[in-house]
Amino acid sequence: MTKTVIHEIPPVWDSESRVLLLGTMPSPASRKAGFFYMHPQNRFWKVLPDVFKEPLTLPNNAPDNTAAITERKNFLLRHHIALWDVLSSCDIHGAADASIKNAVPNDFTPLFENSKISRVFCTGKTAFNLWKKFCAERYEEQFNLECICLPSTSPANAAWNLERLKQAYEVVKEAAAQSSKT
């Protein structure tokens, strides 16, 4: 069943953020948990910690959800990573990106004006295509941004195993380590 979803999870970022990772819209499991990529089978929280060689201690479905979210936020900020989604609202069937209709993008101006973000990475083709459709023209030239499409960490993306995903996401580590934009 298709339903209208309003994005209610605030972005994770601070003034030292250097890269922005963007999904499309939180899945039902993530909306229920109140944080990004919290479906237990999504590989996002396996890939990034492995890339940075800093494992997380709490699983996505930890009994204390608040502690797991805090651990993930701290991890992101420590590595100068901002995290959000392209859309602020849309009509969607479950977590099926292919079903998205009536998409409305988030306003990224506060993030770009108040951080050191110079690279945007979309976590899947749908997020990338929505960024290109709604955001690229508005933000890329104005804020001197580069946007790159990474493979989705969703379990639906079975063509990409965990090792291939880690290799692809190494660019996030490299970009986050680079000196801030001037």
C-alpha positions in Angstrom: 0.0 0.0 0.0 1.4 3.4 -1.0 1.4 6.1 1.7 2.6 9.6 2.0 5.7 9.8 4.2 7.1 12.9 5.8 10.8 12.7 6.7 11.0 13.3 10.4 14.6 12.2 11.1 16.9 15.3 11.4 20.2 15.3 9.5 23.4 14.4 11.3 26.0 17.0 10.7 28.1 19.7 12.3 30.4 22.6 11.1 33.3 20.1 10.6 31.4 17.8 8.2 33.2 17.3 5.0 31.1 14.8 3.1 27.3 14.2 2.9 25.9 10.8 2.5 22.4 10.8 1.1 19.8 8.1 0.9 16.4 8.5 -0.6 13.9 8.2 2.2 14.0 6.3 5.5 12.6 2.8 5.3 9.7 1.8 7.6 12.2 0.1 10.0 14.3 3.2 10.1 11.3 5.5 10.6 10.2 3.3 13.5 13.7 3.3 15.0 14.0 7.0 14.5 17.4 6.8 12.6 18.9 6.1 9.3 19.6 2.6 7.9 18.3 0.8 11.0 16.7 -2.2 9.2 18.8 -5.1 10.6 19.6 -6.4 7.1 20.7 -3.1 5.6 24.5 -3.3 5.3 25.2 0.4 5.8 26.2 0.1 9.4 28.4 -2.9 8.5 30.1 -1.2 5.6 31.1 2.2 7.0 32.6 1.0 10.3 34.6 -1.6 8.4 35.9 1.0 6.0 37.0 3.2 8.9 38.2 0.2 10.8 36.1 1.2 13.8 33.4 -1.4 14.6 30.2 -0.4 16.3 29.4 -2.1 19.5 25.6 -2.1 19.3 23.5 -3.8 16.5 20.7 -1.9 14.6 18.1 -3.7 16.7 19.8 -3.2 20.1 17.4 -3.2 23.0 18.6 0.3 23.9 17.8 2.0 20.6 18.9 5.4 22.0 22.4 4.1 22.7 22.8 2.6 19.2 21.7 5.9 17.6 24.1 7.9 19.8 26.9 5.6 18.9 26.2 6.0 15.2 25.9 9.8 15.4 29.2 10.0 17.2 30.8 7.7 14.7 29.6 9.9 11.8 30.7 13.2 13.4 34.1 11.9 14.4 34.7 11.0 10.8 33.3 14.4 9.4 30.4 12.7 7.8 27.0 14.2 7.4 24.0 11.9 6.8 20.5 12.7 5.5 18.1 11.8 2.7 17.4 13.6 -0.6 13.6 13.7 0.1 11.6 15.5 2.7 8.4 13.8 1.6 7.0 11.4 -1.0 4.4 8.8 -1.7 6.0 5.4 -1.3 5.1 1.7 -1.1 7.0 0.3 1.9 10.7 0.8 1.3 10.5 0.4 -2.5 12.3 3.4 -4.0 10.9 2.4 -7.4 7.4 3.3 -6.2 8.2 6.9 -5.2 5.8 9.5 -6.5 5.2 13.2 -5.6 8.8 13.6 -4.4 9.7 16.8 -2.5 13.4 17.4 -1.8 15.0 18.6 1.5 16.5 22.0 1.7 20.3 21.5 2.0 21.3 25.2 2.1 21.9 25.3 5.9 24.2 22.2 5.7 26.3 23.6 2.9 26.4 27.1 4.2 27.5 26.0 7.7 29.9 23.1 7.1 32.9 22.1 5.1 31.0 19.7 2.9 32.4 19.5 -0.6 31.5 16.0 -1.7 28.0 14.4 -1.8 27.6 10.6 -2.0 24.3 9.1 -2.8 23.7 5.6 -1.5 22.0 4.2 -4.5 20.8 5.1 -8.0 17.4 6.3 -6.9 18.9 8.8 -4.5 21.4 9.9 -7.1 18.7 10.4 -9.8 16.6 12.3 -7.4 19.6 14.5 -6.4 20.2 15.2 -10.1 16.6 15.9 -10.8 15.9 18.2 -7.8 19.1 19.4 -6.2 22.2 19.3 -8.5 21.4 22.5 -10.4 20.6 24.4 -7.2 23.5 23.3 -5.1 26.5 21.9 -7.0 27.8 25.1 -8.7 26.8 27.4 -5.8 28.6 25.3 -3.2 31.3 23.8 -5.5 30.1 20.3 -4.8 30.8 17.0 -6.5 28.1 14.2 -6.3 29.0 10.6 -6.7 26.6 7.6 -6.9 27.6 4.7 -4.6 25.9 1.3 -4.6 22.9 0.8 -2.3 23.6 -1.1 0.9 20.0 -2.4 0.9 19.7 -6.2 1.0 17.7 -5.8 -2.3 21.0 -5.0 -4.0 22.2 -8.6 -3.9 24.6 -8.0 -6.8 26.9 -6.2 -4.4 28.3 -8.4 -1.6 29.8 -6.9 1.5 33.4 -6.9 0.3 32.4 -5.1 -3.0 30.4 -2.5 -1.0 33.4 -1.9 1.3 35.6 -1.3 -1.6 33.2 1.1 -3.2 32.7 3.1 0.0 36.5 3.6 0.5 36.0 6.9 -1.4 33.9 8.2 1.5 36.9 7.7 3.9 39.3 9.3 1.4 37.0 12.4 1.0 36.3 12.7 4.7 40.0 12.7 5.4 40.8 15.5 2.8 41.4 19.0 4.1 38.3 21.1 4.1 37.2 23.2 1.1 38.6 26.7 0.8 
